Amino acid sequence: FKPGRPAVVGDVAVAPMAVIEAAARRAGVPLARFGHEISIEGGTELAVEVGGRRIAGLRLGLRGAHQARNAALAVAAVERFAPGEIADADIRVGLESVRWPGRMETVCRSPLVVLDAAHNVDSAIVLARELSRLVEGRAVHLVFGVLGDKRWAEMIDVLAPHVARVTVTKVPVARGEAPEIVARRFAGYCPTDVVGDPKDAVGRAIARALHSDAVVVAGSVFLIGAVYSMFDPGAGASVPRADDGGQPTV
């Protein structure tokens, strides 16, 4: 906080918000708080109001209900930090055109393949909440790899109840947890396989899913990075590449 300079605060729980508000009062900082000075409404099209400024007709390029709150904070930051400098039309274009590779990204349609770099408990909760909508009601074959220093057992407890089958793989960095260890936790929920190579794991899940189920890859940013080259999102999120290590073409 800098005295006299505004600050934007997101959807914060009561106890930490009290600390933030007290610090702001001491520093003479005017706050824009989500749910107070910042409000949002709508579904497919959103309207955000910050103080006296209201911007309607907002469409988001990013998937997930939580991104509406993030968009509201972005609009609030524009209004408070650069008032009057960015037009409503430019804000609409910015929010609709933003892309985040590997975060709730559909990279193949037949079978449906979704990559999501959920790598901690909070992002696993978000993925679990959005999963049915992302896969359009299909059964889920999860490919999962995780770093050993994450609270991965809690991540599994969040995700496993929502999937039909799991293939555990190795995240290709030194901190990657042994897939055999991770698989033991999943085995209490659903059928579980271990395939050490990430691309091989994804390829086998795709072959098993055929055209009726969905494949979701999650657990680590490093895992998404290891398998991203199998797909060509720029071609319309329709087909995995056929030239990548013998993986199946679908």
C-alpha positions in Angstrom: 0.0 0.0 0.0 1.2 3.5 -0.9 -0.5 6.4 0.9 -3.2 8.0 -1.1 -2.9 5.4 -3.9 -5.9 3.1 -4.6 -5.9 -0.7 -4.2 -8.1 -3.4 -5.6 -9.0 -6.4 -3.4 -10.6 -9.6 -4.6 -13.0 -12.1 -3.0 -11.2 -12.4 0.4 -12.4 -14.2 3.5 -13.6 -12.1 6.5 -10.6 -12.5 8.7 -7.9 -11.5 6.2 -10.2 -8.8 4.8 -10.2 -7.2 8.3 -6.4 -7.1 8.3 -6.4 -5.6 4.8 -8.9 -2.9 5.7 -7.0 -2.0 8.8 -3.8 -1.6 6.9 -5.5 0.5 4.3 -6.9 2.8 6.9 -3.5 3.3 8.4 -1.9 4.1 5.0 -4.8 6.2 3.8 -5.5 3.9 0.9 -8.9 3.9 -0.8 -10.0 0.3 -1.4 -12.1 -1.2 -4.2 -13.3 -4.5 -2.8 -15.0 -7.3 -4.6 -18.6 -7.5 -3.4 -18.6 -3.9 -2.1 -17.2 -1.2 -4.5 -16.9 -3.9 -7.2 -20.0 -5.8 -8.4 -20.7 -8.1 -11.2 -23.8 -9.6 -12.7 -24.9 -11.7 -15.7 -24.0 -15.1 -17.3 -22.8 -15.4 -20.8 -22.5 -11.6 -21.0 -21.3 -9.9 -17.9 -21.7 -6.4 -16.5 -19.1 -5.0 -14.1 -19.6 -1.9 -12.0 -16.8 -0.1 -10.1 -17.9 3.0 -8.3 -20.0 5.0 -10.8 -18.6 3.2 -13.9 -20.6 0.3 -15.4 -19.4 -1.7 -18.4 -21.9 -4.2 -19.9 -21.7 -6.7 -22.7 -18.5 -8.4 -21.4 -17.7 -11.9 -22.8 -14.7 -13.9 -21.4 -12.2 -15.8 -23.4 -11.2 -17.8 -20.4 -13.3 -20.7 -19.1 -14.6 -21.2 -15.6 -17.0 -19.3 -13.3 -14.0 -18.0 -11.2 -12.8 -16.1 -14.3 -15.8 -13.7 -13.9 -14.5 -12.6 -10.6 -11.0 -12.2 -12.1 -12.4 -10.1 -14.9 -14.2 -7.9 -12.5 -10.9 -7.2 -10.7 -9.2 -6.4 -14.0 -11.9 -3.9 -14.9 -11.6 -2.4 -11.4 -7.9 -2.1 -11.8 -8.4 -0.2 -15.1 -10.9 2.1 -13.5 -8.9 2.8 -10.3 -5.4 2.9 -11.7 -6.0 4.5 -15.1 -9.4 6.2 -14.8 -10.8 7.3 -18.2 -7.7 6.1 -20.1 -9.1 2.8 -21.6 -12.4 2.8 -23.5 -15.2 0.3 -22.7 -14.8 -1.2 -26.2 -11.2 -1.9 -25.6 -11.9 -3.6 -22.3 -14.5 -5.8 -24.0 -12.0 -6.8 -26.7 -9.3 -7.5 -24.1 -11.4 -9.8 -22.0 -12.9 -11.7 -24.9 -9.6 -12.2 -26.7 -7.3 -13.3 -23.8 -6.1 -16.9 -24.0 -4.3 -19.1 -21.4 -2.7 -22.2 -23.0 -3.1 -25.3 -20.8 -5.6 -23.9 -18.4 -9.1 -25.5 -19.0 -8.1 -25.7 -22.7 -9.8 -28.1 -25.1 -7.1 -29.3 -27.5 -9.0 -32.1 -29.2 -12.7 -32.9 -29.9 -12.7 -36.5 -30.9 -12.1 -37.8 -28.3 -12.5 -34.7 -26.2 -9.2 -33.8 -24.5 -8.9 -31.0 -22.0 -5.6 -29.8 -20.5 -5.6 -28.0 -17.2 -2.5 -27.0 -15.3 -4.3 -27.5 -11.9 -1.2 -28.0 -9.6 -2.4 -27.3 -6.1 -5.5 -27.9 -3.9 -7.2 -24.6 -4.8 -6.9 -25.1 -8.5 -8.0 -28.8 -8.2 -11.2 -27.6 -6.4 -11.8 -25.2 -9.3 -11.2 -28.0 -11.9 -13.5 -30.4 -10.0 -16.3 -27.8 -9.9 -16.0 -27.1 -13.7 -15.3 -30.7 -14.8 -18.7 -31.8 -15.9 -19.2 -28.6 -18.0 -15.7 -28.9 -19.5 -16.2 -32.5 -20.7 -19.9 -32.0 -21.6 -21.1 -34.8 -19.3 -18.7 -37.5 -20.6 -17.0 -40.0 -18.4 -13.5 -38.8 -17.6 -10.2 -40.6 -18.1 -7.8 -38.5 -16.0 -4.0 -38.4 -16.7 -2.4 -37.1 -13.6 1.2 -36.3 -12.5 2.3 -34.1 -9.7 5.3 -32.6 -7.9 6.2 -34.3 -4.6 6.2 -31.1 -2.6 2.6 -30.4 -3.4 -0.3 -31.4 -1.2 -1.1 -34.0 -3.8 -3.1 -36.4 -1.6 -5.7 -33.6 -1.0 -5.7 -32.9 -4.7 -6.5 -36.5 -5.4 -9.3 -36.5 -2.8 -10.9 -33.5 -4.6 -10.6 -34.9 -8.2 -10.9 -38.7 -7.9 -14.6 -38.8 -7.1 -15.3 -37.1 -10.5 -13.4 -39.5 -12.7 -14.0 -43.0 -14.1 -10.4 -44.0 -14.6 -6.9 -42.6 -13.9 -3.5 -43.0 -15.5 -0.8 -41.7 -13.2 2.4 -40.6 -14.9 5.8 -39.0 -14.0 6.3 -35.3 -14.1 9.6 -35.0 -16.0 11.4 -32.9 -13.4 13.4 -33.8 -10.4 10.7 -32.8 -8.0 8.1 -35.1 -9.7 6.5 -37.6 -7.3 6.9 -41.3 -8.1 3.7 -42.3 -10.0 3.5 -45.6 -8.1 3.1 -43.8 -4.8 0.5 -41.4 -6.2 -1.4 -44.3 -7.8 -2.0 -46.0 -4.4 -4.1 -43.0 -3.4 -6.2 -43.1 -6.6 -6.7 -46.8 -6.4 -9.1 -46.4 -3.5 -11.4 -44.4 -5.7 -11.3 -45.9 -9.3 -9.4 -48.2 -11.7 -5.8 -46.8 -11.8 -2.9 -47.4 -14.2 0.7 -46.3 -14.1 2.5 -45.2 -17.3 5.8 -43.5 -16.6 6.2 -41.5 -19.8 3.7 -38.6 -20.0 3.1 -38.7 -23.8 2.6 -42.5 -23.7 0.2 -42.0 -20.8 -1.9 -39.5 -22.7 -1.7 -41.6 -25.9 -3.1 -44.7 -24.0 -5.8 -42.7 -22.4 -6.9 -41.3 -25.8 -7.0 -44.8 -27.3 -9.1 -46.0 -24.4 -11.5 -43.1 -24.5 -12.3 -43.7 -28.1 -15.0 -41.2 -29.2 -17.5 -41.3 -26.4 -15.5 -40.4 -23.3 -13.1 -37.5 -22.3 -9.4 -37.3 -21.4 -8.4 -34.7 -18.9 -4.7 -34.0 -18.2 -3.9 -32.3 -14.9 -1.7 -32.1 -11.8 1.3 -30.0 -12.9 2.3 -27.1 -15.1 5.3 -29.2 -16.0 3.1 -32.1 -17.1 1.1 -29.9 -19.4 4.3 -28.6 -20.9 5.5 -32.2 -21.5 2.5 -33.2 -23.5 1.4 -29.9 -25.1 3.3 -30.6 -28.3 1.1 -33.6 -29.0 -1.7 -31.3 -30.0 -2.1 -28.4 -32.4 -4.6 -26.0 -30.8 -4.0 -23.5 -33.6 -5.7 -25.9 -36.0 -9.0 -25.6 -34.3 -8.6 -27.9 -31.3 -9.6 -30.9 -33.4 -6.7 -33.4 -33.9 -3.6 -34.5 -32.1 -0.5 -34.3 -34.2 0.4 -37.6 -35.9 4.2 -37.0 -35.9 4.8 -37.1 -32.1 6.5 -40.2 -30.8 4.2 -42.7 -32.3 1.1 -41.5 -30.5 -2.2 -42.5 -32.0 -3.9 -40.3 -34.6 -7.6 -39.7 -33.9 
